């Protein structure tokens, strides 16, 4: 009887060890998967501090998730969130189709950066599209048995519901001293993303495109507001240039406008040109 109890105790202990290994491996797999697949799809940096998912319920959280800006843009990130929740079917991890019931993201931050005639969101989408086109061409060139076996073994992903609440979008005009305006998007809700035959890369690309398509219409008013503010400053500069020509320069007024200009916009080159018109300054 004693030997049986020892055997049962050993089995239980071994079972607990296996569960602990499975739990920690699950979180490690999620973390490494996001960090590996993310940059391949987005063509930017993708970072995640940690994942904490229950092997039994499938519910969990991901912490400090950040997608970097495309090359050529100066804002530190395109998307970031401190934490978000997900609910997946644990048994689906053993199948060809991984099913995620819901992803809930609260109060994330987006950056919409305008630089010349380009913006970071459209550049982000274009980079992903180019990446997908390149992958298709490579698959056509390398149709080997090994390739077909790999593609068949690749797991598919289905996200039944994705909800994003209270998204903050910073609208940045890079050509005018990083002048900013903020837009709040109350809710983004997407359903049935991915499915059979759709890999993690396919699903992540689809999510990015859908979110960006929802964000872009909401930032139009903010861009217009910033443009109007810039036009107003331009008119003030024009008035002072006219005053200079007529010899009616109001030094105090110009100095105040320079201070306001520096405070609001901070574009060093334009500020320098403007200050050159002040008496006693080199032209």
C-alpha positions as CSV (number, residue, x, y, z in Angstrom):
1,X,0.0,0.0,0.0
2,X,2.9,2.3,0.9
3,X,4.5,1.7,-2.5
4,X,1.2,2.5,-4.3
5,X,0.9,5.8,-2.4
6,X,4.5,6.7,-3.3
7,X,3.8,5.8,-7.0
8,X,0.7,7.9,-7.0
9,X,2.5,10.8,-5.4
10,X,5.2,10.5,-8.0
11,X,2.7,10.5,-10.8
12,X,0.9,13.5,-9.4
13,X,4.2,15.4,-8.9
14,X,5.3,14.5,-12.5
15,X,1.9,15.7,-13.8
16,X,2.3,19.0,-12.0
17,X,5.8,19.4,-13.5
18,X,4.5,18.7,-17.0
19,X,1.7,21.3,-16.5
20,X,4.1,23.9,-15.3
21,X,6.4,23.3,-18.2
22,X,3.5,23.5,-20.6
23,X,2.3,26.7,-19.0
24,X,5.7,28.4,-19.2
25,X,6.3,27.1,-22.7
26,X,3.0,28.5,-23.8
27,X,3.9,32.0,-22.7
28,X,7.4,31.7,-24.1
29,X,5.9,30.5,-27.5
30,X,3.5,33.4,-27.6
31,X,6.2,35.9,-26.7
32,X,8.8,34.5,-29.2
33,X,6.1,34.1,-31.9
34,X,5.0,37.7,-31.7
35,X,8.6,39.0,-31.7
36,X,9.5,36.8,-34.6
37,X,6.4,37.0,-36.9
38,X,5.7,40.6,-36.1
39,X,8.7,42.2,-37.8
40,X,8.4,39.9,-40.8
41,X,4.9,41.1,-41.4
42,X,5.1,44.8,-40.4
43,X,8.7,45.5,-41.6
44,X,9.1,47.4,-38.4
45,X,10.3,46.6,-34.8
46,X,7.7,44.7,-32.7
47,X,8.3,44.3,-29.0
48,X,6.5,42.6,-26.1
49,X,7.5,42.5,-22.5
50,X,5.7,39.3,-21.5
51,X,2.7,37.1,-22.0
52,X,0.6,35.6,-19.2
53,X,-1.9,33.0,-20.4
54,X,-3.7,30.3,-18.5
55,X,-3.2,26.9,-20.0
56,X,-6.6,25.8,-18.6
57,X,-9.0,28.6,-19.3
58,X,-7.1,30.1,-22.3
59,X,-7.6,33.6,-20.8
60,X,-4.6,35.9,-20.3
61,X,-2.9,39.2,-20.9
62,X,0.0,40.5,-23.0
63,X,2.0,43.4,-21.5
64,X,3.8,46.4,-23.1
65,X,3.1,45.6,-26.8
66,X,4.8,48.1,-29.2
67,X,4.9,48.4,-33.0
68,X,7.7,50.7,-34.2
69,X,7.3,53.4,-36.9
70,X,8.4,52.6,-40.5
71,X,11.9,53.8,-41.6
72,X,12.0,57.5,-42.5
73,X,9.6,58.6,-39.7
74,X,10.8,60.2,-36.4
75,X,8.0,59.4,-33.9
76,X,9.1,56.7,-31.5
77,X,6.2,54.3,-32.3
78,X,3.2,53.6,-34.5
79,X,1.2,51.7,-31.9
80,X,1.6,50.8,-28.3
81,X,-0.5,49.5,-25.4
82,X,0.4,48.8,-21.8
83,X,-1.6,45.5,-21.7
84,X,-4.4,43.8,-23.5
85,X,-6.6,40.8,-22.9
86,X,-7.2,37.7,-24.9
87,X,-9.4,34.6,-24.6
88,X,-8.4,31.5,-26.7
89,X,-9.5,27.9,-26.9
90,X,-6.7,26.0,-25.2
91,X,-7.4,22.7,-27.0
92,X,-7.2,24.4,-30.3
93,X,-3.4,24.8,-29.7
94,X,-3.1,21.1,-30.4
95,X,-5.0,21.4,-33.7
96,X,-4.3,22.9,-37.1
97,X,-6.6,25.8,-36.5
98,X,-5.9,28.0,-33.4
99,X,-9.1,29.7,-32.3
100,X,-9.0,33.0,-30.4
101,X,-12.5,33.9,-29.1
102,X,-11.7,37.5,-28.3
103,X,-9.0,40.1,-28.0
104,X,-9.8,43.2,-26.0
105,X,-7.5,46.3,-26.2
106,X,-8.2,49.3,-23.9
107,X,-6.8,52.8,-24.4
108,X,-4.0,52.1,-26.9
109,X,-2.0,54.8,-28.5
110,X,-1.5,55.3,-32.3
111,X,0.8,57.8,-34.0
112,X,-0.2,59.3,-37.4
113,X,2.8,61.2,-38.8
114,X,2.7,63.4,-41.9
115,X,6.1,64.0,-43.5
116,X,6.0,65.8,-46.9
117,X,3.5,63.9,-49.1
118,X,3.9,60.7,-47.1
119,X,2.4,59.4,-43.9
120,X,3.5,56.5,-41.7
121,X,0.2,54.6,-41.8
122,X,0.0,54.3,-45.5
123,X,3.8,53.5,-45.6
124,X,3.2,50.8,-43.0
125,X,0.4,49.2,-45.2
126,X,2.5,49.5,-48.4
127,X,5.5,47.8,-46.7
128,X,3.3,44.9,-45.7
129,X,1.9,44.6,-49.2
130,X,5.4,44.5,-50.7
131,X,6.4,41.9,-48.2
132,X,3.4,39.7,-49.2
133,X,4.2,40.1,-52.9
134,X,7.8,39.1,-52.3
135,X,6.7,36.0,-50.4
136,X,4.3,34.9,-53.2
137,X,7.1,35.2,-55.8
138,X,9.5,33.2,-53.6
139,X,6.9,30.5,-53.1
140,X,6.4,30.2,-56.8
141,X,10.2,29.9,-57.4
142,X,10.8,27.4,-54.6
143,X,8.0,24.8,-55.1
144,X,9.8,21.8,-53.6
145,X,8.5,18.9,-51.6
146,X,10.1,20.3,-48.5
147,X,8.3,23.6,-49.0
148,X,4.9,22.0,-49.5
149,X,5.4,19.9,-46.3
150,X,6.2,23.1,-44.3
151,X,3.2,25.0,-45.7
152,X,0.9,22.1,-44.8
153,X,2.2,22.0,-41.3
154,X,1.8,25.7,-40.7
155,X,-1.0,26.4,-38.2
156,X,-4.0,28.6,-39.1
157,X,-5.5,31.2,-36.9
158,X,-9.0,32.5,-36.4
159,X,-9.9,35.5,-34.2
160,X,-13.6,35.6,-33.7
161,X,-13.7,39.1,-32.2
162,X,-11.3,42.0,-31.8
163,X,-12.4,45.1,-29.8
164,X,-10.3,48.3,-29.4
165,X,-11.7,50.9,-27.0
166,X,-10.7,54.6,-26.5
167,X,-7.8,54.7,-29.0
168,X,-5.7,57.8,-28.7
169,X,-4.2,59.0,-32.0
170,X,-1.4,61.6,-32.0
171,X,-1.4,63.5,-35.3
172,X,2.1,64.7,-35.9
173,X,3.3,67.2,-38.6
174,X,7.0,66.2,-38.9
175,X,7.9,69.1,-41.2
176,X,6.7,71.7,-38.6
177,X,8.6,71.0,-35.5
178,X,6.6,67.8,-34.6
179,X,3.5,69.9,-34.0
180,X,0.8,67.6,-32.5
181,X,-2.9,67.2,-32.2
182,X,-4.8,64.4,-30.6
183,X,-7.9,62.4,-31.8
184,X,-9.9,60.0,-29.7
185,X,-11.5,57.0,-31.5
186,X,-14.2,55.5,-29.2
187,X,-14.4,52.0,-30.6
188,X,-13.0,49.7,-33.3
189,X,-14.7,46.3,-33.6
190,X,-13.7,43.5,-36.1
191,X,-15.0,40.0,-36.4
192,X,-14.0,36.7,-38.0
193,X,-10.4,37.5,-38.8
194,X,-8.4,34.7,-40.4
195,X,-9.6,31.1,-40.5
196,X,-8.6,27.8,-42.1
197,X,-5.6,28.3,-44.4
198,X,-4.8,31.7,-42.9
199,X,-1.4,31.9,-41.0
200,X,-0.4,34.3,-38.2
201,X,1.2,36.5,-40.9
202,X,-2.0,36.7,-42.9
203,X,-4.1,37.5,-39.8
204,X,-1.7,40.2,-38.5
205,X,-1.6,41.9,-41.9
206,X,-5.4,41.9,-42.1
207,X,-5.7,43.3,-38.6
208,X,-3.2,46.1,-39.3
209,X,-5.0,47.1,-42.5
210,X,-8.5,47.1,-40.9
211,X,-7.4,49.1,-38.0
212,X,-5.6,51.7,-40.1
213,X,-8.6,52.0,-42.4
214,X,-10.7,52.8,-39.3
215,X,-8.2,55.3,-37.9
216,X,-7.5,57.4,-41.1
217,X,-11.0,58.9,-41.5
218,X,-10.9,60.1,-37.9
219,X,-7.7,62.1,-38.2
220,X,-8.9,64.3,-41.1
221,X,-10.3,67.1,-38.8
222,X,-7.1,67.1,-36.7
223,X,-4.9,67.6,-39.8
224,X,-7.2,70.4,-41.0
225,X,-7.0,72.1,-37.6
226,X,-3.2,72.0,-37.6
227,X,-3.0,73.2,-41.2
228,X,-5.3,76.2,-40.4
229,X,-3.0,77.0,-37.5
230,X,0.0,77.0,-39.7
231,X,-1.7,79.1,-42.3
232,X,-2.5,81.7,-39.6
233,X,1.2,81.8,-38.6
234,X,2.1,82.2,-42.3
235,X,-0.2,85.2,-42.7
236,X,1.4,86.8,-39.6
237,X,4.8,86.3,-41.2
238,X,3.5,87.8,-44.5
239,X,2.2,90.9,-42.7
240,X,5.5,91.6,-41.1
241,X,7.4,91.1,-44.4
242,X,5.0,93.7,-45.9
243,X,5.7,96.0,-42.9
244,X,9.4,95.6,-43.5
245,X,9.1,96.7,-47.1
246,X,7.2,99.8,-46.1
247,X,9.5,100.7,-43.2
248,X,6.7,100.2,-40.7
249,X,8.2,97.5,-38.6
250,X,6.8,97.0,-35.1
251,X,9.8,95.4,-33.3
252,X,7.8,94.5,-30.2
253,X,5.1,92.8,-32.2
254,X,7.6,90.8,-34.2
255,X,9.5,89.7,-31.1
256,X,6.3,88.5,-29.5
257,X,5.4,86.6,-32.7
258,X,8.8,84.9,-32.7
259,X,8.3,83.8,-29.1
260,X,4.8,82.4,-29.9
261,X,6.2,80.8,-33.1
262,X,9.0,79.1,-31.1
263,X,6.6,78.0,-28.4
264,X,4.0,76.4,-30.7
265,X,5.9,75.1,-33.7
266,X,9.6,74.9,-33.0
267,X,10.8,74.5,-36.6
268,X,14.4,75.6,-36.2
269,X,15.0,76.6,-39.8
270,X,11.9,78.7,-40.2
271,X,12.4,80.3,-36.8
272,X,15.9,81.3,-37.8
273,X,14.8,82.9,-41.0
274,X,12.0,84.8,-39.2
275,X,14.4,86.1,-36.5
276,X,16.8,87.4,-39.2
277,X,14.3,90.2,-40.0
278,X,14.7,91.7,-36.6
279,X,16.8,94.9,-36.3
280,X,20.4,94.1,-35.2
281,X,20.2,90.5,-36.5
282,X,22.3,89.4,-39.4
283,X,20.4,88.7,-42.7
